[in-house]
Amino acid sequence: MDDGQQRSLKATVAWESKDFRFYSAARLIGIMGAEAQSVGVAWQVYQLTHSALALGYTGLALFLPGIFFVLADRYDRRAIILVCNSVQAIATAILLFLTLRGIGSIWVVYGILFLIGTGRCFSGPAASSLVPTLVPREHFINAVTWGASIFQIANVSGPMLGGLLFTVGFAGRLNGAPLVYTFTLASLLIYIALFALIRPRGAAEKKAFTVKTVLAGLHYVMQTRLLLGSISLDLFAVLLGGAVSLMPIFAQDVLHEGPHGLGLLRAMPSVGALMVSLTMIVWPLKHRAGKIMLVCVGIFGAATVVFGLSKSVLLSCAMLLIIGATDMVSVVVRSSILQLATPPEMRGRVSSVNWLFLGASNEFGEYESGLTAHWWGAVRAVVIGGTASMMVTGLWSVFFPALRHADKLTADDLIEVERQFSSMEPVG
């Protein structure tokens, strides 16, 4: 067997697990539906209000339930996922019904998004901490990279499909937003059916539900410099540099495109991320993972600035492509650090903290973007946010030297780096 065949076989080892195949198929269709729905909701809200702040409130409604995050390993993770996605399916069905009847108040939409956010904040940590129980430990990095690729495939196709469905329709009133929500509801039902087929290798450890247990994950993250540095870097960089919630404004008022343009803009970051993730499956990062992550987050901020200033659809798409590509490197490195530098008994709790931080950077970041756009205008808000994201990257490279010295994405190397810098005070 030649080197090319060996590399090809090594790149697909995670797919040998039947449970990982079910898991991946469920995530693909589920995320596609969620992303299509996000495009539909954003366009619907902007058409109803023409307000940047109203767009920001959609992110806030999804984020608020995450404040009350729980431990993913308190109960059976698979059961959590099934119940929570059933809640999201019910909420989507309500949104579809009310849209068909005519939404009288925008606050009804926020209430439904709050319910969807509640389901996500419980199921997110459970789904991420389930991966180590689906594949052998030696195949874990391959599974994480494939999982990131699947995530990006869904993020490419979901927004595009959402924008397309918004502009076409069938007989009667099943067009526009109702058609998008019908697709999302169907995808959630398929997601639930596929997850019901999964049989994890190990059961989650059950512990008493106490304040000490709830805070254990946060305490562990705060004491582990690699985890704290990587998670908080993503938190602040994306929180400040994210512009997803403002895409309807750029699509309609800056670039003068319709809902199909919104779908295109929303998909471009995932196109870039997919290209990088597929490359990393065959040629994974072997050295200088921490330094590469820091450089990529800096480029993420710079591309955000250029996107904010762009008046061209092509240039805007190119910058969003770069944003997604650089963010993908950060996702793979951060996910690997989180799982490999965390003991198995703490993974669920640490995943809960990570999910809360991700919610803060994404959903709450949408609110922050909407609020700053309401104050300063969409273009200025994005430019200032991208600049702040670059500044955060520079500061984190100084405050968290363990990130700079993270070399190989292996458990032994990451544990050794953490040991070397755990007793050091932040430089600054």
C-alpha positions in Angstrom: 0.0 0.0 0.0 1.5 3.3 -1.0 1.6 6.5 1.1 -1.4 8.1 -0.7 -3.6 5.0 0.1 -2.4 5.0 3.7 -3.1 8.7 4.1 -6.6 8.2 2.6 -7.4 5.3 5.0 -6.1 7.2 8.0 -8.2 10.2 7.0 -11.5 8.2 7.2 -10.9 6.0 10.3 -13.6 7.7 12.3 -16.3 6.5 9.8 -15.6 2.9 10.8 -17.9 3.5 13.8 -21.6 3.0 12.9 -22.6 5.3 15.8 -20.4 8.1 14.5 -22.0 7.7 11.1 -25.5 8.1 12.6 -24.2 11.1 14.7 -22.7 12.8 11.7 -25.8 12.3 9.5 -28.0 13.7 12.3 -25.8 16.8 12.8 -25.7 17.4 9.0 -29.4 17.5 8.5 -30.1 19.2 11.9 -27.6 22.0 11.4 -28.9 22.6 7.8 -32.4 23.1 9.2 -31.2 25.4 12.0 -29.2 27.5 9.6 -32.0 27.8 7.1 -34.3 28.8 9.9 -31.8 31.5 11.1 -31.9 33.1 7.6 -35.6 33.0 7.5 -36.0 34.5 11.0 -33.4 37.2 10.3 -35.0 38.3 7.1 -38.5 38.1 8.5 -37.6 40.2 11.5 -35.8 42.8 9.4 -38.7 43.1 7.0 -41.0 43.6 9.9 -38.9 46.1 11.8 -36.1 47.5 9.6 -34.1 47.8 12.9 -30.6 46.7 13.7 -31.5 46.5 17.4 -34.4 44.1 16.6 -32.0 41.8 14.8 -29.7 41.9 17.8 -32.6 40.8 20.1 -32.9 37.6 18.1 -29.4 36.6 19.2 -30.2 37.7 22.8 -33.3 35.6 22.9 -31.3 32.5 21.9 -28.5 33.3 24.3 -30.3 34.0 27.5 -31.3 30.4 28.3 -27.6 29.5 28.1 -26.9 31.5 31.2 -28.6 28.6 33.1 -26.4 26.0 31.6 -26.3 22.6 33.3 -23.9 19.7 33.4 -24.0 17.5 30.2 -22.9 14.5 32.2 -25.6 14.8 34.9 -28.0 12.6 32.9 -27.8 10.3 29.9 -26.4 12.5 27.1 -28.4 10.8 24.4 -31.7 11.3 26.3 -30.9 15.0 26.8 -30.3 15.4 23.1 -33.6 13.7 22.1 -35.7 15.7 24.6 -34.1 19.0 23.8 -34.5 18.6 20.0 -38.1 17.6 20.5 -38.5 21.0 22.3 -37.0 22.7 19.4 -39.2 20.9 16.9 -42.3 22.0 18.9 -41.1 25.6 19.0 -40.5 25.5 15.2 -44.0 24.1 14.6 -45.4 27.0 16.7 -43.4 29.5 14.7 -44.7 27.9 11.4 -48.3 28.0 12.6 -48.1 31.7 13.8 -46.3 32.8 10.6 -49.1 31.2 8.5 -51.7 33.0 10.5 -49.7 36.3 10.5 -47.4 37.5 13.3 -48.9 40.5 15.1 -46.0 41.2 17.5 -42.3 40.7 17.1 -42.0 39.7 20.7 -43.8 36.5 19.9 -40.9 35.6 17.7 -38.4 36.4 20.5 -40.4 34.1 22.9 -40.2 31.2 20.4 -36.5 31.8 19.9 -36.0 31.8 23.7 -37.6 28.3 23.7 -35.4 27.2 20.9 -32.4 28.6 22.7 -33.4 26.6 25.8 -33.3 23.4 23.9 -29.9 24.3 22.4 -28.2 25.2 25.7 -28.9 21.7 27.1 -28.3 19.6 24.0 -25.2 21.4 22.8 -22.8 20.3 25.6 -24.4 16.8 25.6 -23.7 16.4 21.9 -20.1 17.7 22.0 -19.2 15.5 25.0 -20.8 12.4 23.3 -18.1 12.2 20.6 -15.4 10.4 22.7 -18.0 7.6 23.4 -18.5 7.0 19.7 -15.0 6.3 18.4 -11.8 4.8 19.9 -9.5 7.4 21.6 -6.8 7.1 18.8 -9.5 8.1 16.3 -10.7 11.1 18.3 -8.8 13.9 16.4 -10.0 12.5 13.1 -13.6 12.5 14.4 -13.3 16.1 15.6 -12.0 17.2 12.3 -14.7 15.4 10.4 -17.2 16.8 12.8 -16.0 20.3 12.0 -16.2 19.6 8.3 -19.7 18.3 8.6 -20.7 21.3 10.6 -19.3 23.6 7.8 -21.0 21.6 5.0 -24.3 22.1 6.8 -23.4 25.8 7.4 -22.8 26.2 3.7 -25.9 24.5 2.4 -28.3 25.6 5.2 -28.1 29.4 4.6 -28.1 29.0 0.9 -31.1 26.7 1.0 -32.8 29.0 3.4 -32.3 32.0 1.1 -33.5 29.9 -1.9 -36.6 28.6 -0.1 -37.5 32.1 0.9 -37.7 33.2 -2.8 -39.6 30.2 -4.1 -42.9 28.6 -3.0 -45.6 26.0 -3.7 -49.3 26.3 -4.0 -51.2 28.2 -1.4 -49.4 30.0 1.5 -46.4 27.6 1.8 -43.8 30.0 0.5 -41.2 32.3 2.0 -40.8 31.9 5.7 -43.4 29.1 6.2 -41.6 27.0 3.6 -38.2 27.6 5.4 -39.8 26.6 8.8 -41.4 23.5 7.3 -38.0 22.4 6.1 -36.5 23.1 9.6 -39.2 21.1 11.3 -38.7 18.1 9.0 -34.9 18.2 9.6 -35.4 18.2 13.3 -37.6 15.1 13.1 -35.0 13.3 11.0 -32.3 14.4 13.5 -34.3 12.9 16.4 -34.9 9.6 14.5 -31.2 9.2 13.7 -30.0 10.0 17.3 -32.4 7.4 18.6 -30.3 4.8 16.7 -27.0 5.8 18.5 -25.6 3.5 21.2 -22.7 5.2 23.0 -19.9 3.0 24.3 -20.0 4.4 27.9 -22.6 5.8 30.2 -22.3 9.3 31.7 -21.3 9.4 35.3 -24.2 10.6 37.5 -23.5 13.0 40.4 -25.5 14.9 42.8 -26.9 18.2 41.5 -25.2 20.8 43.8 -23.9 24.3 43.4 -20.4 22.9 43.8 -21.0 20.4 41.0 -22.4 23.1 38.7 -19.4 25.3 39.2 -16.9 22.5 38.9 -16.5 22.9 35.2 -16.0 26.7 35.4 -13.5 26.2 38.2 -11.6 23.6 36.2 -11.4 25.9 33.2 -10.3 28.9 35.3 -7.4 26.7 36.7 -6.3 25.3 33.3 -4.5 28.0 31.4 -4.7 26.3 28.0 -8.5 25.9 28.3 -9.0 29.4 29.7 -6.9 31.0 27.0 -8.3 29.1 24.0 -12.0 29.4 25.1 -11.8 33.1 26.1 -9.8 34.0 22.9 -12.7 32.7 20.8 -15.2 34.3 23.2 -13.9 37.9 22.8 -12.6 37.6 19.2 -16.0 36.4 17.9 -18.0 38.5 20.3 -16.4 41.7 19.1 -15.7 40.7 15.5 -18.9 38.8 14.6 -21.3 40.4 12.2 -23.8 37.6 11.5 -26.8 39.4 12.9 -26.2 42.4 10.6 -26.1 40.4 7.4 -29.7 41.4 6.4 -28.6 45.0 6.6 -25.6 44.4 4.4 -27.6 42.3 2.0 -30.3 44.8 1.5 -29.0 48.3 2.3 -25.2 48.1 1.6 -24.9 45.5 -1.2 -28.5 45.8 -2.4 -29.3 42.1 -2.7 -32.4 40.3 -1.6 -32.9 37.2 0.6 -30.9 35.1 -1.8 -28.0 37.5 -1.2 -28.4 37.1 2.5 -28.2 33.3 2.1 -25.0 33.7 0.0 -23.4 36.0 2.6 -24.3 33.7 5.4 -22.9 30.7 3.6 -19.5 32.2 2.6 -17.8 31.8 6.0 -18.7 28.1 6.0 -17.4 27.7 2.4 -14.0 28.9 3.7 -14.2 26.8 6.8 -15.1 23.7 4.8 -12.1 24.1 2.5 -9.8 24.4 5.5 -11.4 21.5 7.4 -11.2 19.1 4.5 -7.5 20.1 4.0 -6.8 19.4 7.7 -8.4 16.0 7.5 -5.7 14.9 5.1 -2.9 17.2 6.4 -3.6 17.8 10.1 -1.7 20.3 12.1 1.4 18.6 13.4 3.4 21.4 14.9 3.0 25.0 16.2 -0.8 24.6 16.6 -1.1 27.4 19.2 0.9 30.0 17.2 -1.1 29.1 14.0 -4.3 29.6 15.9 -3.3 33.0 17.2 -2.3 34.2 13.7 -5.5 32.9 12.2 -7.6 34.8 14.8 -5.7 38.0 14.0 -6.5 37.5 10.2 -10.1 36.9 11.2 -10.3 40.4 12.7 -8.5 42.0 9.7 -10.9 40.3 7.2 -13.9 41.5 9.3 -12.7 45.1 8.9 -12.4 44.8 5.1 -15.8 43.2 5.0 -17.3 46.1 6.9 -15.8 48.6 4.4 -16.7 46.7 1.2 -19.3 47.9 -1.3 -18.7 44.9 -3.6 -20.5 41.6 -3.4 -17.4 39.8 -4.6 -15.1 41.4 -2.1 -17.5 40.9 0.7 -17.8 37.2 -0.2 -14.0 36.9 -0.4 -13.6 38.4 3.1 -16.3 36.2 4.5 -14.5 33.2 3.0 -11.3 34.2 4.8 -13.2 34.8 8.0 -14.6 31.2 7.9 -11.2 29.7 6.9 -9.3 31.3 9.7 -12.0 30.6 12.3 -12.0 26.9 11.3 -8.4 26.6 12.3 -9.3 28.0 15.7 -12.2 25.6 16.0 -10.2 22.5 15.4 -7.3 23.6 17.8 -9.7 24.7 20.5 -11.9 21.6 20.3 -8.8 19.4 20.5 -7.4 21.2 23.5 -10.8 21.0 25.2 -11.2 17.3 24.8 -7.5 16.2 25.1 -6.5 18.4 28.0 -9.6 17.5 30.1 -10.0 14.3 32.1 -12.9 12.1 31.0 -14.9 12.7 34.2 -14.8 16.5 33.6 -15.6 16.6 29.9 -19.3 17.1 30.2 -18.9 20.0 32.7 -16.1 21.6 30.7 -18.2 21.2 27.5 -21.0 23.0 29.3 -18.8 25.9 30.1 -17.5 25.9 26.5 -21.0 25.9 25.2 -21.9 28.9 27.4 -18.9 30.8 26.1 -19.8 29.8 22.5 -23.3 31.1 23.1 -21.8 34.3 24.5 -19.6 34.8 21.4 -22.3 33.9 18.9 -25.8 34.6 20.1 -24.9 37.4 22.6 -22.4 38.6 20.0 -25.4 39.1 17.6 -27.0 41.2 20.3 -23.8 43.2 20.8 -23.5 43.7 17.0 -27.1 44.9 16.8 -26.7 47.2 19.7 -23.5 48.8 18.3 -25.0 49.1 14.9 -28.0 50.8 16.4 -25.6 53.3 18.0 -23.0 53.8 15.2 -24.5 52.3 12.1 -23.8 48.8 10.7 -20.6 49.6 8.8 -18.9 51.4 11.6 -19.9 48.7 14.1 -18.3 46.0 12.0 -15.1 47.9 11.4 -14.7 48.8 15.1 -15.5 45.2 16.1 -12.9 43.7 13.7 -10.2 46.1 15.0 -11.0 45.1 18.6 -10.8 41.5 17.7 -7.2 42.0 16.4 -6.3 43.8 19.6 -7.6 40.9 21.7 -5.5 38.4 19.7 -2.4 40.4 20.5 -3.2 40.7 24.2 -4.0 37.0 24.5 -0.6 36.0 22.9 1.0 37.9 25.9 -1.4 37.0 28.7 -1.5 33.2 27.8 2.0 32.1 26.7 0.8 28.5 27.0 -1.2 29.1 23.8 1.9 30.2 21.9 3.9 27.1 23.1 1.2 24.5 22.3 2.9 22.5 19.6 1.4 19.0 18.9 -2.3 18.3 19.3 -1.8 15.3 21.5 -2.8 14.7 25.1 0.8 14.2 26.3 2.1 17.4 24.6 -0.9 19.5 25.8 -0.6 18.2 29.4 3.1 19.0 29.4 2.6 22.5 28.1 -0.1 23.1 30.8 2.3 21.8 33.5 5.0 24.1 32.4 2.9 27.3 32.5 0.3 26.4 35.2 2.4 28.1 37.9 3.2 31.2 35.9 1.4 34.6 36.4 0.1 36.3 33.3 2.6 38.6 31.7 1.6 42.1 31.2 
